[in-house]
Every structure is written in structure tokens, then in C-alpha cells.
Amino acid sequence: MNIYVGNIPKSTDEQTIRDLFEEYGSVSEVKLLRDRYTGELRGFGFVTMESDDEAQNAIDNINNTDLGGRTLVVNKARPRTERPNRGGYGNRNNNQRSW
């Protein structure tokens, strides 16, 4: 199961999150997202656990707990959805001019 972990302190590393979740079962992957320009943690990430039962147990026990002075938000990750193009020139698929 893929688990969303939010409100992570910027000083946290992937090993700390792995250790936290491994108390509840086998962790196959930890991915903390970073800002592409500064390299700083963006404050959230994802943990993949092998067993759905272990993952749910981790969610139930870690959600709303304190890590580095911040209250973690932990829940089942939602599937990624396509986001619309937010470019500054409107819809590039329909470039017809009105004049």
C-alpha cells in the first residue's frame, strides 16, 4: 500500500521515516519530495509497505503523532490525477485567433 505522509519537518531524512514505519512492518520504499530549485524537503512524501494490514496499522498509529515538533498527517495515498496545464498562455491545444 502507498501511504501519504505530510507535515514532515524539513530536517527529517528518509531513514528517519523508514525507521518510524518499520516499527509496524516491512517498508519497501520511502520517497520524500524535494524542491527542484533549492533541494529542501517540501514537507511531504510517500511510504510503500508490502502488507495492507501492516500499512493500515502504521497509518492508525502514526497519524497525528509528533515528529520534530510537527504533527504528522498520515493516510492512504490517493491515485495521482492529471492536472491541467497552468501555463501563462491559455489553452495551447486551441490556438485559433479571434481576429
N, C-alpha and C positions, 0 to 999 in steps of 0.2 A: 504494500500500500504506500502511496505517496502522501507525505504529510507536510502541510504548510506550517512554518514556524515564523512568527512575526514578533516585532518589537525587540529584536536581538540587539544587545549593546554593541557598539562599533568596535570595542576592544576584544570581542569574542572571536575565537578561531574555530575552524571546522572540527578539530579534535575535541574541543570542549563540548560542542553539540553532540558529537558522536558518543562521547563518554556518558553524557546525560541520557541519551536514548538507549544505549546498550544496557542500561540497568533493567530495561523492560523486554529486551530481546535482541535478535540479530539485525544489525544495520548493514545494508548493502551499499548505500551511498549517502553522502552529505554534500549539499551544494548551497553555499552561501553566496548571494548575488552581490556584486561589487559595481560601483560607479565606473563606467568605462573611461572617464577622464581623470578622476582623482585616485581610483583604486580603493577608495574607502568602502566598507560594507554599507549596503543600502538598508540594512536593518531587518532583512527577512531572508528566508532560504527554504530549502526543502530537504526532507529526510525520507529515504526509501527504506522500508522494513520488509523483510521476507514474509512474515506471517501477519495476516489481517488482525488476528486476535491480539498478538503482541503489539501491533501498531495502535489498536484501539485502547489497549491498556496504557500505553505510553501517552496517548492523547489525553485520556482521562486523568492521569496522574501529573502530567507536566503542565497542562494548560492552567493559566493564572498563577503560576509559581514565579518566584523572583530569581532572576539571573543578573548579577552585576548591577543591582538597583533598578532593574526594569521588569515589569510583569509580562511574561511571555504569553503570546496568543498562539495556541496550537490547535489545529483541526485538520480534517481530511482535506487534501488539496483538491480543488475543482479542476476540471479539464481546461486546458488552455484554449481560449477562443481567439478568433481573428479580430484584430482591432482595425477600424477604418483608417485610411491614410490621413494623417494630420498635417500634410504639407501645406505650405502657405499659398499655394496657387489653385486651390479648389480641386475639383474632380478632373484629374488628368485623363480619364478614360473618355471624356466627352469634351473635347477641346474646340467645339464649334463656336465661332464668334457670333455675336448677336447683331453686328452692323453690316 
